[in-house]
Amino acid sequence: MSATDAEQIDRANSSGRTPAVFVHGLWMLASSWDHWLPHFEAAGFAPVALTWPGEAATTTEARQYPETIAGRTVGQVADHLAGLIGTLERKPVVIGHSVGGLLTQILAGRGLSAASVAIDPAPFRGILAMPLSTVRSLIPMIANPADRKRAKPLTYQQFRYAYANAVSEEEARSIYERYAVPAPCAPPMQAALANFNPRTEVKVDCRNPQRGPLLVISGGKDNAIPWALANGAYKRQKRNPGVTEIVELHGRDHALTLDSRWREVADVALAFVRRFV
Protein backbone atom coordinates (compact mmCIF):
# COMPACT_ATOMS: atom_id res chain seq x y z
CA MET A 1 0.00 0.00 0.00
CA SER A 2 1.24 3.47 -0.83
CA ALA A 3 2.27 5.77 1.99
CA THR A 4 -0.37 8.18 3.28
CA ASP A 5 -0.19 11.92 2.71
CA ALA A 6 0.97 12.43 6.31
CA GLU A 7 3.67 9.77 6.01
CA GLN A 8 5.00 11.24 2.79
CA ILE A 9 4.99 14.76 4.23
CA ASP A 10 6.79 13.62 7.39
CA ARG A 11 9.39 11.87 5.26
CA ALA A 12 9.85 14.97 3.10
CA ASN A 13 10.23 17.22 6.14
CA SER A 14 12.76 14.85 7.67
CA SER A 15 14.82 14.64 4.48
CA GLY A 16 15.84 18.29 4.35
CA ARG A 17 15.26 18.15 0.60
CA THR A 18 12.95 20.26 -1.54
CA PRO A 19 9.63 18.41 -1.84
CA ALA A 20 8.28 17.57 -5.28
CA VAL A 21 4.49 17.47 -4.96
CA PHE A 22 2.53 15.54 -7.59
CA VAL A 23 -1.15 16.21 -8.27
CA HIS A 24 -3.23 13.81 -10.36
CA GLY A 25 -6.33 14.53 -12.40
CA LEU A 26 -9.63 12.84 -13.21
CA TRP A 27 -9.96 9.04 -13.44
CA MET A 28 -6.68 8.54 -11.59
CA LEU A 29 -5.39 8.07 -8.05
CA ALA A 30 -2.22 9.40 -6.42
CA SER A 31 -0.66 6.01 -7.16
CA SER A 32 -0.62 6.96 -10.86
CA TRP A 33 2.60 8.84 -10.00
CA ASP A 34 4.32 5.83 -8.44
CA HIS A 35 6.84 5.48 -11.27
CA TRP A 36 7.69 9.21 -11.12
CA LEU A 37 8.49 9.23 -7.39
CA PRO A 38 11.77 7.27 -7.40
CA HIS A 39 12.85 9.19 -10.51
CA PHE A 40 12.55 12.51 -8.68
CA GLU A 41 13.98 11.09 -5.47
CA ALA A 42 17.09 9.98 -7.37
CA ALA A 43 17.35 13.55 -8.66
CA GLY A 44 17.54 14.92 -5.11
CA PHE A 45 13.93 15.81 -4.37
CA ALA A 46 11.58 14.50 -1.68
CA PRO A 47 8.59 13.23 -3.71
CA VAL A 48 5.05 13.50 -2.37
CA ALA A 49 2.01 12.27 -4.36
CA LEU A 50 -1.02 13.88 -2.71
CA THR A 51 -4.55 12.47 -2.66
CA TRP A 52 -7.82 14.25 -3.28
CA PRO A 53 -10.25 14.43 -0.32
CA GLY A 54 -12.16 11.16 -0.04
CA GLU A 55 -9.81 9.35 -2.41
CA ALA A 56 -9.68 5.58 -2.08
CA ALA A 57 -6.40 3.87 -1.28
CA THR A 58 -6.50 1.41 -4.19
CA THR A 59 -8.06 1.16 -7.64
CA THR A 60 -10.15 -1.78 -6.41
CA GLU A 61 -11.65 0.32 -3.62
CA ALA A 62 -12.12 3.31 -5.90
CA ARG A 63 -14.07 1.23 -8.42
CA GLN A 64 -16.13 -0.43 -5.71
CA TYR A 65 -16.98 2.74 -3.76
CA PRO A 66 -17.16 5.69 -6.19
CA GLU A 67 -19.36 7.63 -3.78
CA THR A 68 -16.31 8.47 -1.61
CA ILE A 69 -15.05 10.89 -4.26
CA ALA A 70 -18.43 11.96 -5.65
CA GLY A 71 -19.30 15.65 -5.61
CA ARG A 72 -15.79 16.93 -5.01
CA THR A 73 -15.30 20.32 -6.62
CA VAL A 74 -12.18 22.08 -7.88
CA GLY A 75 -12.28 24.49 -4.96
CA GLN A 76 -12.58 21.73 -2.37
CA VAL A 77 -9.66 19.82 -3.84
CA ALA A 78 -7.52 22.95 -4.19
CA ASP A 79 -8.12 23.93 -0.55
CA HIS A 80 -7.40 20.37 0.60
CA LEU A 81 -4.09 20.30 -1.29
CA ALA A 82 -3.15 23.77 -0.09
CA GLY A 83 -3.67 22.63 3.49
CA LEU A 84 -1.38 19.65 2.99
CA ILE A 85 1.28 21.74 1.27
CA GLY A 86 1.11 24.14 4.20
CA THR A 87 2.49 21.37 6.46
CA LEU A 88 5.66 21.07 4.39
CA GLU A 89 8.65 22.82 5.94
CA ARG A 90 10.10 23.82 2.56
CA LYS A 91 8.25 25.35 -0.37
CA PRO A 92 7.82 22.55 -2.92
CA VAL A 93 7.88 22.27 -6.64
CA VAL A 94 4.43 21.20 -7.82
CA ILE A 95 3.75 19.04 -10.86
CA GLY A 96 0.21 18.21 -11.99
CA HIS A 97 -1.53 16.49 -14.87
CA SER A 98 -4.92 17.29 -16.45
CA VAL A 99 -7.21 18.67 -13.72
CA GLY A 100 -4.10 18.24 -11.59
CA GLY A 101 -2.42 20.70 -13.96
CA LEU A 102 -5.25 23.16 -13.34
CA LEU A 103 -4.88 22.62 -9.59
CA THR A 104 -1.13 23.14 -9.89
CA GLN A 105 -1.75 26.56 -11.43
CA ILE A 106 -4.28 27.44 -8.73
CA LEU A 107 -1.75 26.52 -6.05
CA ALA A 108 1.02 28.44 -7.82
CA GLY A 109 -1.30 31.44 -8.06
CA ARG A 110 -1.61 31.30 -4.27
CA GLY A 111 2.19 31.51 -3.99
CA LEU A 112 2.56 27.97 -2.66
CA SER A 113 5.13 26.56 -5.10
CA ALA A 114 8.78 27.28 -5.81
CA ALA A 115 8.32 26.16 -9.43
CA SER A 116 5.44 24.45 -11.20
CA VAL A 117 4.79 22.18 -14.17
CA ALA A 118 1.26 21.86 -15.58
CA ILE A 119 0.98 18.87 -17.93
CA ASP A 120 -1.98 18.90 -20.34
CA PRO A 121 -3.78 21.19 -17.89
CA ALA A 122 -7.56 21.48 -17.80
CA PRO A 123 -8.72 25.02 -18.72
CA PHE A 124 -9.64 27.80 -16.31
CA ARG A 125 -11.77 30.92 -16.58
CA GLY A 126 -10.46 33.20 -19.32
CA ILE A 127 -9.42 30.47 -21.73
CA LEU A 128 -12.01 30.77 -24.46
CA ALA A 129 -11.16 27.85 -26.73
CA MET A 130 -13.38 24.77 -26.54
CA PRO A 131 -12.16 22.24 -29.12
CA LEU A 132 -14.65 19.64 -30.35
CA SER A 133 -12.34 16.83 -29.22
CA THR A 134 -12.49 18.23 -25.68
CA VAL A 135 -16.27 18.36 -25.76
CA ARG A 136 -16.41 14.76 -27.02
CA SER A 137 -13.96 13.68 -24.30
CA LEU A 138 -16.04 15.29 -21.55
CA ILE A 139 -19.55 14.41 -22.77
CA PRO A 140 -19.76 11.29 -20.55
CA MET A 141 -19.20 13.53 -17.51
CA ILE A 142 -21.11 16.70 -18.39
CA ALA A 143 -24.10 15.59 -20.48
CA ASN A 144 -26.43 15.11 -17.51
CA PRO A 145 -26.56 17.99 -14.96
CA ALA A 146 -27.96 15.54 -12.42
CA ASP A 147 -24.54 13.85 -12.36
CA ARG A 148 -22.88 16.87 -10.71
CA LYS A 149 -22.81 15.18 -7.31
CA ARG A 150 -21.89 11.77 -8.70
CA ALA A 151 -18.69 10.03 -9.71
CA LYS A 152 -18.54 8.11 -12.97
CA PRO A 153 -16.04 5.88 -14.74
CA LEU A 154 -15.22 6.01 -18.43
CA THR A 155 -15.82 2.95 -20.56
CA TYR A 156 -12.73 1.62 -22.25
CA GLN A 157 -13.74 3.13 -25.59
CA GLN A 158 -14.34 6.52 -23.96
CA PHE A 159 -10.98 6.28 -22.22
CA ARG A 160 -9.29 5.23 -25.45
CA TYR A 161 -10.52 8.38 -27.19
CA ALA A 162 -10.02 10.89 -24.39
CA TYR A 163 -6.93 9.56 -22.70
CA ALA A 164 -4.95 7.00 -24.68
CA ASN A 165 -5.52 7.63 -28.38
CA ALA A 166 -1.87 7.77 -29.47
CA VAL A 167 -0.63 4.48 -28.03
CA SER A 168 -1.24 0.93 -29.18
CA GLU A 169 -4.49 -0.88 -28.39
CA GLU A 170 -2.57 -3.19 -26.08
CA GLU A 171 -0.95 -0.35 -24.15
CA ALA A 172 -4.18 1.67 -23.94
CA ARG A 173 -6.03 -1.30 -22.46
CA SER A 174 -3.19 -1.96 -20.01
CA ILE A 175 -3.28 1.66 -18.79
CA TYR A 176 -7.07 1.55 -18.47
CA GLU A 177 -7.13 -1.70 -16.51
CA ARG A 178 -4.32 -0.66 -14.19
CA TYR A 179 -5.20 2.96 -13.45
CA ALA A 180 -8.67 4.11 -14.51
CA VAL A 181 -11.18 4.75 -11.70
CA PRO A 182 -14.45 6.70 -11.37
CA ALA A 183 -14.05 10.47 -11.15
CA PRO A 184 -16.30 13.23 -9.81
CA CYS A 185 -18.36 14.91 -12.51
CA ALA A 186 -18.28 18.32 -10.83
CA PRO A 187 -14.80 19.48 -12.00
CA PRO A 188 -15.42 19.01 -15.75
CA MET A 189 -18.84 20.64 -15.38
CA GLN A 190 -17.20 23.56 -13.57
CA ALA A 191 -14.54 23.89 -16.26
CA ALA A 192 -17.13 23.79 -19.04
CA LEU A 193 -19.09 26.65 -17.44
CA ALA A 194 -16.19 28.67 -16.01
CA ASN A 195 -16.45 31.50 -18.54
CA PHE A 196 -20.14 31.95 -17.77
CA ASN A 197 -19.73 32.07 -14.00
CA PRO A 198 -17.89 35.05 -12.48
CA ARG A 199 -17.81 33.27 -9.11
CA THR A 200 -16.39 30.02 -10.45
CA GLU A 201 -13.81 28.08 -8.48
CA VAL A 202 -12.07 27.30 -11.77
CA LYS A 203 -9.95 30.43 -11.84
CA VAL A 204 -6.24 31.11 -11.53
CA ASP A 205 -4.39 34.16 -10.23
CA CYS A 206 -1.98 34.54 -13.13
CA ARG A 207 -0.56 37.88 -11.99
CA ASN A 208 0.62 37.05 -8.46
CA PRO A 209 4.37 37.85 -8.42
CA GLN A 210 4.79 35.01 -5.91
CA ARG A 211 3.58 32.48 -8.49
CA GLY A 212 7.11 31.37 -9.35
CA PRO A 213 8.34 29.81 -12.61
CA LEU A 214 5.80 27.80 -14.59
CA LEU A 215 6.12 25.32 -17.44
CA VAL A 216 3.13 24.10 -19.47
CA ILE A 217 3.59 20.75 -21.26
CA SER A 218 1.22 19.86 -24.10
CA GLY A 219 0.77 16.48 -25.75
CA GLY A 220 0.60 17.04 -29.49
CA LYS A 221 -2.08 14.38 -30.03
CA ASP A 222 -4.08 14.96 -26.85
CA ASN A 223 -7.81 14.83 -27.58
CA ALA A 224 -8.96 15.89 -24.12
CA ILE A 225 -6.62 18.89 -23.73
CA PRO A 226 -5.26 19.78 -27.18
CA TRP A 227 -2.76 22.51 -27.95
CA ALA A 228 -5.39 25.26 -28.08
CA LEU A 229 -6.16 24.80 -24.38
CA ALA A 230 -2.58 24.34 -23.21
CA ASN A 231 -1.47 27.36 -25.22
CA GLY A 232 -4.43 29.30 -23.85
CA ALA A 233 -3.13 28.67 -20.33
CA TYR A 234 0.36 29.72 -21.40
CA LYS A 235 -0.91 32.98 -22.92
CA ARG A 236 -2.81 33.85 -19.75
CA GLN A 237 0.16 32.93 -17.55
CA LYS A 238 2.60 35.03 -19.61
CA ARG A 239 1.15 38.06 -17.85
CA ASN A 240 3.06 37.00 -14.75
CA PRO A 241 6.49 38.58 -14.09
CA GLY A 242 7.90 35.11 -13.45
CA VAL A 243 9.34 32.73 -16.03
CA THR A 244 6.57 31.15 -18.11
CA GLU A 245 7.30 28.55 -20.79
CA ILE A 246 5.48 26.00 -22.90
CA VAL A 247 6.67 22.89 -24.72
CA GLU A 248 4.77 20.57 -27.05
CA LEU A 249 5.64 16.88 -27.05
CA HIS A 250 4.73 15.68 -30.51
CA GLY A 251 2.80 12.45 -30.91
CA ARG A 252 1.82 12.25 -27.24
CA ASP A 253 -1.71 11.91 -25.87
CA HIS A 254 -3.32 12.52 -22.49
CA ALA A 255 -1.72 9.36 -21.08
CA LEU A 256 1.76 10.78 -21.59
CA THR A 257 2.56 10.60 -17.86
CA LEU A 258 1.64 6.90 -17.75
CA ASP A 259 2.64 5.28 -21.01
CA SER A 260 5.92 3.56 -21.87
CA ARG A 261 7.56 6.92 -22.66
CA TRP A 262 6.64 8.60 -19.37
CA ARG A 263 10.33 9.19 -18.58
CA GLU A 264 10.61 11.65 -21.47
CA VAL A 265 7.90 13.79 -19.88
CA ALA A 266 9.37 13.41 -16.41
CA ASP A 267 12.78 14.55 -17.63
CA VAL A 268 11.31 17.66 -19.29
CA ALA A 269 9.60 18.54 -16.00
CA LEU A 270 12.70 17.72 -13.99
CA ALA A 271 15.00 19.82 -16.16
CA PHE A 272 12.69 22.80 -15.74
CA VAL A 273 12.33 22.72 -11.96
CA ARG A 274 16.06 22.08 -11.49
CA ARG A 275 16.75 25.44 -13.09
CA PHE A 276 15.06 27.19 -10.18
CA VAL A 277 15.38 24.91 -7.16
C-alpha atoms as one frame of an Amber mdcrd trajectory, in Angstrom:
protein
   0.000   0.000   0.000   1.237   3.466  -0.826   2.268   5.772   1.995  -0.375
   8.175   3.285  -0.188  11.919   2.710   0.966  12.429   6.309   3.666   9.768
   6.013   4.999  11.241   2.792   4.992  14.763   4.228   6.790  13.623   7.393
   9.395  11.872   5.261   9.854  14.968   3.096  10.227  17.218   6.144  12.756
  14.853   7.673  14.815  14.639   4.484  15.837  18.291   4.350  15.258  18.147
   0.596  12.953  20.262  -1.536   9.628  18.413  -1.837   8.276  17.565  -5.278
   4.492  17.469  -4.956   2.528  15.545  -7.590  -1.148  16.210  -8.274  -3.231
  13.813 -10.356  -6.328  14.531 -12.403  -9.626  12.838 -13.206  -9.957   9.045
 -13.440  -6.680   8.537 -11.591  -5.386   8.066  -8.048  -2.225   9.397  -6.417
  -0.658   6.008  -7.162  -0.623   6.960 -10.855   2.605   8.842  -9.998   4.324
   5.826  -8.441   6.842   5.477 -11.269   7.693   9.214 -11.122   8.487   9.234
  -7.390  11.771   7.269  -7.404  12.851   9.187 -10.514  12.550  12.505  -8.684
  13.984  11.085  -5.473  17.091   9.978  -7.367  17.352  13.547  -8.663  17.535
  14.919  -5.109  13.926  15.814  -4.375  11.578  14.504  -1.675   8.588  13.228
  -3.707   5.049  13.504  -2.372   2.006  12.271  -4.356  -1.018  13.878  -2.708
  -4.549  12.472  -2.657  -7.824  14.249  -3.277 -10.251  14.425  -0.318 -12.161
  11.160  -0.041  -9.814   9.353  -2.412  -9.678   5.579  -2.081  -6.398   3.872
  -1.284  -6.505   1.413  -4.187  -8.057   1.157  -7.640 -10.147  -1.783  -6.415
 -11.652   0.320  -3.623 -12.122   3.315  -5.904 -14.065   1.231  -8.418 -16.134
  -0.431  -5.715 -16.980   2.736  -3.760 -17.155   5.691  -6.191 -19.363   7.630
  -3.779 -16.311   8.466  -1.611 -15.051  10.894  -4.256 -18.434  11.960  -5.648
 -19.300  15.646  -5.612 -15.788  16.932  -5.013 -15.298  20.323  -6.617 -12.179
  22.075  -7.880 -12.277  24.493  -4.957 -12.579  21.727  -2.368  -9.659  19.824
  -3.843  -7.515  22.948  -4.185  -8.115  23.927  -0.548  -7.398  20.370   0.598
  -4.093  20.300  -1.294  -3.150  23.767  -0.088  -3.670  22.633   3.487  -1.384
  19.647   2.990   1.280  21.739   1.273   1.108  24.136   4.204   2.487  21.373
   6.462   5.662  21.065   4.390   8.646  22.818   5.935  10.100  23.821   2.560
   8.245  25.351  -0.372   7.816  22.550  -2.920   7.884  22.270  -6.640   4.430
  21.204  -7.818   3.746  19.036 -10.860   0.213  18.212 -11.989  -1.532  16.495
 -14.867  -4.919  17.286 -16.451  -7.209  18.671 -13.722  -4.099  18.238 -11.591
  -2.422  20.696 -13.962  -5.246  23.158 -13.344  -4.885  22.617  -9.588  -1.131
  23.137  -9.895  -1.746  26.560 -11.429  -4.284  27.444  -8.734  -1.750  26.522
  -6.045   1.016  28.440  -7.823  -1.297  31.444  -8.057  -1.608  31.300  -4.273
   2.185  31.510  -3.985   2.562  27.965  -2.661   5.131  26.556  -5.099   8.778
  27.284  -5.813   8.321  26.164  -9.430   5.444  24.448 -11.202   4.791  22.181
 -14.171   1.264  21.855 -15.581   0.983  18.868 -17.929  -1.975  18.897 -20.342
  -3.781  21.195 -17.886  -7.559  21.484 -17.795  -8.718  25.019 -18.716  -9.638
  27.797 -16.312 -11.774  30.924 -16.584 -10.456  33.202 -19.321  -9.420  30.467
 -21.730 -12.012  30.773 -24.458 -11.156  27.848 -26.733 -13.379  24.771 -26.539
 -12.163  22.237 -29.123 -14.646  19.643 -30.346 -12.342  16.828 -29.220 -12.487
  18.235 -25.678 -16.275  18.357 -25.759 -16.410  14.762 -27.018 -13.965  13.677
 -24.298 -16.043  15.285 -21.552 -19.550  14.409 -22.772 -19.757  11.286 -20.553
 -19.204  13.528 -17.513 -21.108  16.705 -18.392 -24.100  15.590 -20.483 -26.433
  15.114 -17.509 -26.565  17.986 -14.964 -27.958  15.536 -12.417 -24.540  13.851
 -12.359 -22.881  16.868 -10.712 -22.813  15.182  -7.312 -21.892  11.772  -8.700
 -18.690  10.027  -9.708 -18.543   8.108 -12.974 -16.037   5.880 -14.740 -15.219
   6.011 -18.428 -15.821   2.953 -20.556 -12.728   1.616 -22.248 -13.743   3.128
 -25.590 -14.335   6.521 -23.960 -10.976   6.283 -22.219  -9.287   5.228 -25.450
 -10.516   8.380 -27.189 -10.019  10.894 -24.391  -6.927   9.555 -22.703  -4.949
   7.002 -24.676  -5.524   7.633 -28.377  -1.871   7.771 -29.472  -0.628   4.476
 -28.030  -1.240   0.926 -29.180  -4.488  -0.876 -28.392  -2.572  -3.189 -26.076
  -0.950  -0.346 -24.154  -4.181   1.665 -23.944  -6.026  -1.304 -22.464  -3.195
  -1.961 -20.013  -3.285   1.659 -18.786  -7.068   1.545 -18.473  -7.130  -1.702
 -16.508  -4.319  -0.661 -14.190  -5.202   2.960 -13.451  -8.672   4.109 -14.514
 -11.178   4.753 -11.703 -14.454   6.696 -11.373 -14.046  10.472 -11.151 -16.300
  13.231  -9.810 -18.359  14.910 -12.512 -18.276  18.321 -10.832 -14.796  19.476
 -12.004 -15.420  19.009 -15.749 -18.838  20.640 -15.380 -17.204  23.559 -13.568
 -14.543  23.888 -16.262 -17.128  23.789 -19.043 -19.085  26.650 -17.437 -16.191
  28.667 -16.013 -16.446  31.498 -18.543 -20.140  31.949 -17.767 -19.735  32.068
 -13.996 -17.885  35.053 -12.485 -17.807  33.272  -9.112 -16.391  30.023 -10.453
 -13.809  28.075  -8.476 -12.072  27.302 -11.771  -9.946  30.434 -11.840  -6.240
  31.115 -11.535  -4.390  34.161 -10.233  -1.977  34.542 -13.133  -0.560  37.878
 -11.988   0.624  37.049  -8.456   4.374  37.851  -8.425   4.792  35.014  -5.913
   3.576  32.479  -8.486   7.107  31.367  -9.353   8.345  29.808 -12.615   5.796
  27.799 -14.591   6.115  25.318 -17.442   3.127  24.098 -19.468   3.590  20.754
 -21.256   1.225  19.858 -24.097   0.771  16.482 -25.752   0.603  17.036 -29.492
  -2.083  14.382 -30.027  -4.080  14.964 -26.846  -7.815  14.826 -27.584  -8.958
  15.891 -24.120  -6.617  18.895 -23.732  -5.264  19.776 -27.178  -2.755  22.513
 -27.948  -5.394  25.255 -28.085  -6.165  24.801 -24.383  -2.576  24.335 -23.211
  -1.473  27.356 -25.221  -4.430  29.301 -23.852  -3.131  28.670 -20.332   0.356
  29.721 -21.397  -0.905  32.979 -22.923  -2.807  33.850 -19.747   0.162  32.933
 -17.547   2.602  35.025 -19.611   1.145  38.064 -17.846   3.056  36.997 -14.748
   6.489  38.583 -14.095   7.899  35.107 -13.451   9.344  32.730 -16.031   6.569
  31.153 -18.110   7.303  28.550 -20.786   5.479  25.997 -22.905   6.667  22.892
 -24.721   4.771  20.573 -27.051   5.644  16.876 -27.047   4.735  15.677 -30.512
   2.804  12.454 -30.914   1.825  12.250 -27.241  -1.706  11.914 -25.872  -3.324
  12.518 -22.491  -1.723   9.362 -21.077   1.756  10.784 -21.588   2.556  10.604
 -17.864   1.643   6.896 -17.751   2.641   5.282 -21.015   5.915   3.557 -21.867
   7.559   6.916 -22.661   6.644   8.605 -19.375  10.327   9.186 -18.576  10.612
  11.649 -21.473   7.903  13.794 -19.876   9.373  13.409 -16.406  12.783  14.547
 -17.634  11.315  17.661 -19.287   9.601  18.544 -16.001  12.703  17.716 -13.988
  15.005  19.819 -16.164  12.689  22.803 -15.744  12.327  22.715 -11.956  16.057
  22.077 -11.494  16.753  25.441 -13.088  15.061  27.193 -10.180  15.378  24.910
  -7.155
